[in-house]
Amino acid sequence: MIARFMLAGALLAAGHPAVAAGIPDSIARQARAAGIPEDAITLVVQRPGDGATLASHHADRPVAPASTLKLLTALVALETFGPGYRGSAELRTRAEAVDGVLEGDLVLKGFADVDLDTAAFERMLTGLRARGIREIRGDFILDRTFFDPARTDVGLPPFDEAPEFRYNVVPDAVLLNTNLMRLELSADEKAMRVLVSTPLEGVVVSAGEMKLVDKPCEDWEDFWTIPVVKESAGTIHVRLQGEFPRRCNASTEINVIERVAFADRLFRALWTRLGGTFTGKTRDGVAPTDAIVLSTHRSRAFSQVLHDINKRSDNPITRVTYLTIGARPPDGPLLPTAERSERFVRAWMKQRGIDDAGLVLENGSGLSRKERVKASQLAAVLRAGAHSVWSAEFAASLPIVGHDGGGMRTRLRGVAIAEGTRFKTGTLKDSTGLAGYLRTAAGETRIVVAIINHENAKKGVARPLVDALVEWAATLK
């Protein structure tokens, strides 16, 4: 656990100048042998207490941070909302239920509830049945207007060749079940079977076009291609494509159904299961100002959601969190939510004496080809986290080396570091890095940020270099 330090905010980024080392020749040679030039590496090592820089290499050059950028979004949100903040979702109506019949519209209004999964939504609908409502004759309306614009996914080109998987889901303020359909896949020697475990009315998934192959089961996603989705006579048909290993069992969640249609099929399936009837249609809209709340769901406390951001590196949750920063009550011009979020983050940095020059923000998750940050800026964020009133919550959200997920369970084995070392990892096609708190064998804490940007910075090549930099940083005095 990182000790909490009580210093003035302006001192957090200022530090004390020191004669800082560059990267050692041995690691520079290792990098060149791997086809990575020395100037593709950015590094900073600091003491969190006085901010003294022990090592620095291109630390003031903006680089693609990948998921290490989540540290900035997480800390700004934690200090803005507090650890007890919860997103929410509400079922509202302006109509009265008479003899169990709701003659008006039912509205699902989202306030960035990152836990609004199928089970949570069913509990909300159960609350309607507990009120005696059994029939809904109006429409089911999805109010996503907590964010502006309400839908940023429409017309957005895919980030990569796998837009159907969870990490690529573009958020909105409702994000019902993250728009994900869960599939259970199983194959023997001759045939493949698929089971849809998410209740969706009128959705049929077939695997007849998947070719069975003799390939490793653990790599099954490498042989998968984007499913084909078509609607016919009111039924949505999802046809799985590509190859699947024989003698393999796997589970996955995919985002392939347009989100209004997905919400409609999920709502109808759950409402029918609860004994209700619905004769309207599902559409996007806005809740009337005089609507009353019938049922509410609240997410986990933000101190728990933080673990999803940093330990699990969950992109949709991070992006929802980033937008929520800008969706709070306006105190200035009415701007698109993402623009307000960016302004708020930059103001937060300046209040703590952290230079924002060179910083480029898009969605706050690092899942971007545009986002840029300096290693020195991430180091200053980590130092601010160490001095924050919520330092314990922030540190606890980072992956613990050798103990839990987030890409650090099997990293740095055999390196002379102490228990309690915590690092957030980041990986994109051309970017590999980590940033966090190193505990030396002597029990001293070091802030370390190491990021490699290069076309050869694949994880199998770049991670050993980054780990070597951490091992070396542990020896610095």
MIKOLPA-973953 format. One line per 10 residues: number of its first residue (from 1); their letters; for each residue x, y, z of C-alpha. Coordinates in Angstrom, 1 decimal. Layout:
# MIKOLPA-973953
NUM	A	X Y Z; ...
END
This chain:
# MIKOLPA-973953
1	MIARFMLAGA	0.0 0.0 0.0; 1.3 3.4 -0.9; 1.8 5.8 2.0; -0.3 8.9 1.9; 1.7 12.1 1.8; 0.2 15.5 2.8; 1.8 18.2 0.6; 0.4 21.3 -1.2; -1.0 20.6 -4.7; 1.5 22.9 -6.4
11	LLAAGHPAVA	4.4 20.8 -5.1; 3.1 17.6 -6.6; 4.5 18.2 -10.1; 7.3 20.5 -9.2; 9.6 18.0 -7.6; 13.3 18.7 -7.0; 15.8 18.6 -9.9; 18.3 15.8 -9.7; 21.0 14.4 -12.0; 18.8 11.8 -13.6
21	AGIPDSIARQ	20.2 8.7 -15.3; 19.1 7.7 -18.8; 18.4 4.1 -19.8; 21.5 1.9 -19.3; 23.5 0.7 -22.2; 22.7 -2.9 -21.6; 18.9 -2.2 -22.1; 19.6 0.1 -25.1; 21.5 -2.8 -26.7; 18.7 -5.2 -25.9
31	ARAAGIPEDA	16.2 -2.8 -27.6; 18.3 -2.5 -30.7; 18.6 -6.2 -31.0; 14.9 -6.4 -30.9; 14.5 -3.9 -33.7; 13.4 -1.1 -31.4; 15.5 2.1 -31.5; 16.5 3.8 -28.3; 14.5 6.9 -29.0; 11.3 4.8 -29.1
41	ITLVVQRPGD	11.6 4.4 -25.4; 10.2 6.9 -22.8; 10.9 6.5 -19.1; 10.8 8.3 -15.9; 11.6 7.1 -12.3; 10.8 9.3 -9.4; 10.6 9.3 -5.6; 6.9 10.1 -4.6; 7.9 11.9 -1.5; 10.0 14.8 -2.8
51	GATLASHHAD	9.4 14.3 -6.5; 13.2 13.8 -7.2; 13.8 12.3 -10.6; 16.1 9.3 -10.5; 15.9 8.4 -14.2; 14.5 10.1 -17.3; 14.6 9.3 -21.0; 12.4 11.2 -23.4; 10.0 11.8 -20.5; 8.7 15.0 -22.0
61	RPVAPASTLK	7.8 13.5 -25.4; 4.1 12.8 -26.0; 3.5 9.1 -26.7; 0.6 6.8 -27.3; -0.1 5.6 -23.7; -2.5 2.7 -24.4; -4.3 1.8 -21.2; -1.9 3.5 -18.9; -4.0 6.6 -19.6; -6.7 5.0 -17.5
71	LLTALVALET	-4.7 6.2 -14.4; -5.5 9.8 -15.3; -9.2 9.2 -15.9; -9.5 7.1 -12.7; -7.9 9.6 -10.4; -9.7 12.6 -11.8; -13.0 10.8 -11.4; -12.1 9.5 -7.9; -11.2 13.0 -6.6; -14.3 14.5 -8.4
81	FGPGYRGSAE	-17.0 12.0 -7.4; -15.5 10.5 -4.2; -15.4 6.8 -3.6; -19.1 6.5 -2.7; -20.4 7.8 -6.0; -22.9 5.5 -7.9; -24.3 5.8 -11.3; -28.0 4.9 -11.7; -30.8 4.0 -14.0; -34.5 4.7 -13.5
91	LRTRAEAVDG	-37.8 3.4 -15.0; -40.1 6.4 -15.3; -43.6 7.2 -16.5; -46.1 10.0 -16.5; -49.0 7.7 -16.9; -51.0 6.1 -14.1; -51.5 2.3 -13.8; -55.2 1.5 -13.7; -56.2 -2.1 -12.9; -52.6 -3.3 -13.7
101	VLEGDLVLKG	-52.5 -1.5 -17.1; -50.0 1.3 -17.9; -51.7 3.3 -20.7; -48.6 5.5 -21.3; -44.9 5.1 -22.2; -42.3 3.5 -19.9; -38.9 5.3 -20.0; -35.6 3.8 -19.0; -33.4 6.8 -18.2; -29.7 6.2 -17.8
111	FADVDLDTAA	-27.3 8.1 -15.6; -24.1 6.1 -16.4; -24.9 3.0 -14.5; -22.0 0.7 -15.4; -23.7 -2.3 -13.7; -27.0 -2.2 -15.6; -26.7 -5.8 -16.7; -29.5 -8.3 -17.5; -30.0 -9.3 -13.9; -30.2 -5.7 -12.7
121	FERMLTGLRA	-32.7 -4.8 -15.4; -34.8 -7.8 -14.5; -34.9 -6.6 -10.9; -36.1 -3.2 -12.1; -38.9 -4.8 -14.1; -39.8 -7.0 -11.1; -40.3 -3.8 -9.2; -43.0 -2.8 -11.8; -44.7 -6.1 -11.3; -44.6 -5.6 -7.6
131	RGIREIRGDF	-46.6 -2.4 -8.1; -49.2 -4.5 -9.8; -48.4 -3.5 -13.4; -48.9 -6.3 -15.8; -49.6 -4.7 -19.2; -47.8 -1.8 -20.9; -49.7 -0.2 -23.8; -47.4 2.7 -24.5; -43.8 2.5 -25.9; -40.6 1.5 -24.2
141	ILDRTFFDPA	-38.3 4.6 -24.4; -34.6 4.7 -23.9; -33.4 8.1 -22.6; -29.6 8.4 -23.1; -29.5 12.2 -22.9; -27.3 12.3 -19.8; -24.5 12.4 -22.3; -24.5 14.8 -25.3; -24.7 13.6 -28.0; -26.7 10.7 -26.7
151	RTDVGLPPFD	-25.3 8.3 -29.3; -21.6 8.5 -30.3; -21.5 5.0 -31.7; -23.6 5.8 -34.8; -21.5 6.2 -37.9; -18.2 5.7 -35.9; -15.7 3.6 -37.8; -14.5 0.5 -36.0; -11.4 0.9 -34.0; -9.9 -2.4 -35.3
161	EAPEFRYNVV	-11.0 -5.6 -37.0; -12.9 -6.9 -33.9; -15.7 -4.3 -33.2; -18.0 -7.1 -31.9; -16.0 -7.7 -28.7; -16.6 -6.0 -25.4; -13.4 -3.9 -25.3; -14.6 -2.1 -28.4; -18.2 -1.2 -27.2; -18.8 2.5 -27.5
171	PDAVLLNTNL	-20.7 3.7 -24.4; -23.9 5.7 -23.9; -25.7 6.7 -20.7; -28.0 3.6 -20.7; -25.6 0.9 -22.0; -28.1 -1.8 -21.1; -26.1 -5.0 -20.5; -23.3 -3.3 -22.4; -25.3 -4.3 -25.5; -23.7 -7.7 -25.2
181	MRLELSADEK	-25.2 -11.1 -26.1; -23.5 -14.0 -24.2; -22.8 -17.2 -26.1; -21.7 -20.6 -24.9; -19.7 -22.4 -27.7; -18.9 -26.1 -27.7; -17.5 -28.4 -30.4; -16.7 -32.1 -30.5; -15.1 -34.0 -33.4; -17.9 -33.5 -35.8
191	AMRVLVSTPL	-20.2 -30.6 -34.8; -20.4 -27.3 -33.1; -23.2 -26.1 -30.8; -24.0 -22.6 -29.7; -26.3 -21.5 -26.8; -27.5 -17.9 -26.2; -27.6 -17.4 -22.5; -28.8 -13.8 -22.7; -32.6 -13.7 -22.8; -33.5 -12.1 -26.2
201	EGVVVSAGEM	-36.9 -12.5 -27.8; -36.8 -13.4 -31.5; -33.0 -13.8 -31.8; -31.6 -16.9 -33.3; -27.9 -17.7 -33.4; -26.5 -20.4 -35.7; -23.0 -21.9 -36.0; -23.6 -23.9 -39.2; -21.1 -21.8 -41.2; -18.3 -22.2 -38.7
211	KLVDKPCEDW	-15.6 -24.6 -39.9; -14.1 -27.0 -37.4; -10.3 -27.1 -37.4; -7.5 -28.8 -35.5; -6.1 -25.7 -33.8; -5.5 -24.7 -30.1; -8.7 -24.1 -28.2; -7.1 -21.2 -26.2; -6.6 -19.3 -29.4; -10.1 -19.7 -30.7
221	EDFWTIPVVK	-10.8 -16.0 -31.0; -7.9 -15.7 -33.6; -9.9 -17.9 -36.0; -13.3 -16.1 -35.5; -14.6 -13.5 -38.0; -17.4 -11.0 -37.5; -20.8 -12.6 -37.5; -23.4 -11.8 -40.1; -26.7 -10.3 -38.7; -29.9 -10.1 -40.7
231	ESAGTIHVRL	-33.5 -9.6 -39.7; -36.3 -11.5 -41.4; -40.0 -11.7 -40.5; -39.4 -10.1 -37.1; -36.5 -12.5 -36.2; -32.9 -11.4 -35.9; -30.6 -14.1 -37.3; -27.0 -14.1 -36.2; -24.7 -16.4 -38.2; -21.3 -17.1 -36.7
241	QGEFPRRCNA	-18.4 -17.1 -39.2; -14.8 -18.4 -39.4; -13.2 -21.4 -37.8; -13.6 -23.0 -34.4; -11.3 -25.7 -32.8; -12.5 -29.2 -32.4; -12.9 -30.5 -28.8; -13.2 -26.9 -27.6; -15.5 -25.1 -25.1; -15.6 -21.4 -24.8
251	STEINVIERV	-17.8 -18.5 -23.7; -17.9 -15.0 -25.2; -20.0 -11.8 -25.3; -20.5 -10.0 -28.6; -22.0 -6.7 -29.6; -23.6 -7.3 -33.0; -27.2 -6.3 -32.6; -28.2 -2.6 -33.0; -28.7 -1.3 -29.5; -32.3 -0.2 -29.8
261	AFADRLFRAL	-33.2 -3.6 -31.2; -31.1 -5.3 -28.5; -32.9 -3.4 -25.7; -36.2 -4.2 -27.3; -35.5 -8.0 -27.5; -34.1 -8.0 -24.0; -37.1 -6.1 -22.5; -39.7 -8.2 -24.2; -38.0 -11.5 -23.1; -37.7 -10.4 -19.5
271	WTRLGGTFTG	-41.1 -8.8 -19.3; -42.8 -11.9 -20.7; -40.9 -14.1 -18.3; -42.3 -12.0 -15.5; -45.8 -12.5 -16.7; -46.2 -9.1 -18.3; -47.5 -8.0 -21.8; -46.3 -5.2 -24.0; -48.0 -3.9 -27.2; -45.9 -0.9 -28.0
281	KTRDGVAPTD	-42.5 -0.4 -29.7; -39.0 0.4 -28.4; -37.4 3.7 -29.4; -34.9 6.3 -28.3; -36.4 9.4 -26.7; -36.5 11.7 -23.7; -38.3 11.3 -20.4; -41.0 13.9 -19.7; -40.0 16.3 -17.0; -43.1 15.4 -15.0
291	AIVLSTHRSR	-42.5 11.7 -15.1; -42.4 9.8 -11.8; -39.8 7.2 -10.9; -41.2 3.6 -10.6; -38.0 1.7 -10.1; -34.3 2.4 -9.7; -31.0 0.6 -9.9; -27.7 2.0 -8.7; -24.2 0.8 -9.6; -21.5 -0.3 -7.2
301	AFSQVLHDIN	-19.7 2.4 -5.3; -17.0 4.1 -7.4; -14.2 2.7 -5.2; -15.2 -0.7 -6.5; -15.7 0.4 -10.1; -12.1 1.7 -10.0; -11.0 -1.9 -9.9; -12.7 -2.5 -13.2; -10.9 0.5 -14.7; -7.4 -0.3 -13.6
311	KRSDNPITRV	-7.2 -4.0 -12.6; -9.5 -5.2 -15.5; -8.7 -2.4 -17.8; -12.3 -2.3 -18.9; -12.7 0.1 -21.8; -16.5 0.7 -21.8; -16.5 1.4 -18.1; -13.6 3.8 -18.4; -15.2 5.6 -21.3; -18.5 5.9 -19.3
321	TYLTIGARPP	-16.5 7.3 -16.4; -14.7 9.8 -18.6; -18.0 11.1 -20.0; -19.5 11.2 -16.6; -16.8 13.7 -15.5; -18.3 16.1 -18.2; -21.9 15.2 -17.6; -22.1 16.8 -14.1; -24.3 20.0 -13.8; -22.9 22.6 -16.1
331	DGPLLPTAER	-21.0 25.5 -14.6; -20.1 27.0 -18.0; -21.0 26.9 -21.6; -23.2 24.0 -22.8; -20.7 21.9 -24.8; -20.6 18.3 -25.9; -20.0 16.0 -23.0; -16.6 14.7 -24.2; -15.4 18.3 -24.6; -16.5 19.2 -21.1
341	SERFVRAWMK	-14.7 16.1 -19.8; -11.5 17.2 -21.5; -11.7 20.7 -20.1; -12.3 19.4 -16.6; -9.4 17.0 -16.8; -7.0 19.7 -17.9; -8.3 22.1 -15.2; -7.7 19.3 -12.6; -4.1 18.9 -13.8; -3.4 22.6 -13.7
351	QRGIDDAGLV	-4.8 22.9 -10.2; -2.1 20.4 -9.2; 0.7 22.0 -11.1; 0.8 19.4 -13.8; 1.6 20.7 -17.2; -1.0 19.6 -19.8; 1.1 20.6 -22.9; 1.2 17.8 -25.4; -1.8 15.9 -23.8; -4.3 14.7 -26.3
361	LENGSGLSRK	-7.6 13.2 -25.0; -10.3 11.4 -27.0; -12.1 9.0 -24.7; -10.0 8.7 -21.6; -9.3 4.9 -21.9; -6.2 4.8 -24.1; -8.1 2.8 -26.7; -7.3 5.4 -29.3; -4.9 6.1 -32.1; -5.0 9.8 -31.2
371	ERVKASQLAA	-4.5 10.0 -27.4; -1.1 11.2 -26.3; 0.5 11.8 -22.9; 4.1 12.4 -21.6; 5.7 9.9 -19.2; 6.4 12.9 -17.0; 2.7 13.7 -16.9; 1.7 10.2 -15.9; 4.4 10.3 -13.2; 2.9 13.5 -11.9
381	VLRAGAHSVW	-0.6 11.9 -11.9; 0.8 8.9 -9.9; 2.4 11.3 -7.5; -0.8 13.2 -7.1; -2.5 9.8 -6.4; 0.0 9.0 -3.7; -0.8 12.4 -2.0; -4.5 12.3 -2.6; -7.0 12.1 0.3; -8.2 9.0 -1.5
391	SAEFAASLPI	-4.7 7.5 -2.0; -5.6 4.1 -0.5; -8.6 3.7 -2.9; -6.5 4.7 -5.9; -3.5 2.5 -5.1; -5.8 -0.5 -4.3; -7.3 -0.3 -7.8; -3.9 -1.0 -9.5; -2.9 -4.5 -10.4; -0.6 -6.1 -7.8
401	VGHDGGGMRT	2.4 -7.7 -9.3; 2.4 -11.5 -8.9; -1.1 -11.6 -7.3; -4.0 -10.5 -9.5; -5.0 -9.7 -13.0; -4.5 -6.7 -15.2; -1.5 -8.4 -17.0; 0.8 -8.4 -14.0; 0.2 -11.8 -12.4; 3.1 -13.5 -14.2
411	RLRGVAIAEG	5.3 -10.5 -14.9; 8.6 -9.5 -13.1; 9.2 -13.0 -11.7; 12.6 -13.3 -10.2; 13.1 -9.5 -10.0; 14.2 -8.2 -6.7; 11.2 -6.1 -5.8; 9.1 -6.0 -2.6; 5.5 -7.2 -2.1; 3.0 -4.4 -2.9
421	TRFKTGTLKD	4.4 -3.3 -6.3; 1.5 -2.2 -8.4; 1.5 -1.4 -12.1; -1.1 -0.5 -14.7; -0.3 -2.0 -18.0; -1.0 -0.7 -21.5; -0.9 -2.5 -24.8; -1.9 -1.5 -28.4; -0.6 -2.6 -31.7; 2.4 -0.2 -31.6
431	STGLAGYLRT	2.5 0.7 -27.9; 3.5 -1.3 -24.8; 4.0 0.2 -21.4; 3.3 0.2 -17.7; 3.0 2.9 -15.0; 2.7 2.6 -11.3; 4.4 2.2 -7.9; 7.5 0.1 -7.6; 8.5 -1.2 -4.1; 12.2 -1.8 -4.0
441	AAGETRIVVA	13.7 -4.7 -2.1; 14.7 -2.2 0.6; 11.0 -1.2 1.0; 11.2 2.2 -0.7; 8.6 3.4 -3.2; 9.4 4.5 -6.7; 7.1 5.9 -9.3; 7.9 4.3 -12.7; 6.5 5.0 -16.1; 7.9 3.1 -19.1
451	IINHENAKKG	6.3 3.2 -22.5; 7.6 2.0 -25.9; 6.0 3.3 -29.1; 7.2 1.6 -32.2; 5.9 -0.7 -35.0; 8.0 -3.5 -33.4; 6.6 -2.8 -29.9; 4.6 -6.0 -29.9; 4.0 -7.4 -26.4; 6.3 -10.4 -26.9
461	VARPLVDALV	9.2 -8.1 -27.8; 8.5 -4.9 -25.8; 7.4 -6.4 -22.5; 10.8 -7.9 -21.7; 12.3 -4.5 -22.4; 9.8 -2.8 -20.1; 10.4 -5.4 -17.4; 14.2 -4.9 -17.7; 13.7 -1.2 -17.2; 11.7 -1.9 -14.0
471	EWAATLK	14.3 -4.3 -12.7; 16.9 -1.6 -13.3; 14.8 1.1 -11.7; 14.6 -1.0 -8.6; 18.4 -0.6 -8.1; 18.4 3.2 -8.4; 19.1 5.2 -5.2
END
